[in-house]
Amino acid sequence: MKIGIVVPSRAEARVADVTMEEAYALAGLRRGETDHGGVAPGIAIVVYEFGLMEEPSCHSFFAIGRQLFAGGAVLYAFDEGGESVDLSVMPPVFFFGSVDAIELAIASGQIDRPQTKLNDRVLWEWNRRRKA
């Protein structure tokens, strides 16, 4: 199956014809420690579940659309019925070289600051706790 693999430490984003298990290994992911989300219509992403919550020095970062991600990732496509299908084209991936570059992208409105909210109350924001 054609699956997208993102390895931000090498600024690498590509589509490969591999199994999902092989894709996880290439991206540095382990089953049971992942989170799934959407990045575009018909395209899902799998990342390390706590990547954005760890110290920024633990990961390399990238964005797809307005979303920031930490560490390696696997992207797969799905059809209207939810069945996995080949990923024909990798969505544009932007790599960040530093936390300062990420903060600049957030400040300029290029990407959103990752947050956890409950009833419009912000419970957590990426990198806020690291500021003096």
Secondary structure, DSSP 8 states (H G I E B T S, - for coil): -EEEEEEGGGTEEEEEE--HHHHHHHHT--TTSEEEEEEETTEEEEEETTGGGS-GGG--EEEETTEEEES-EEEEEE-TTS-EE---S----EEESSHHHHHHHHHTTSS---EEEETTEEEEETTGGG--
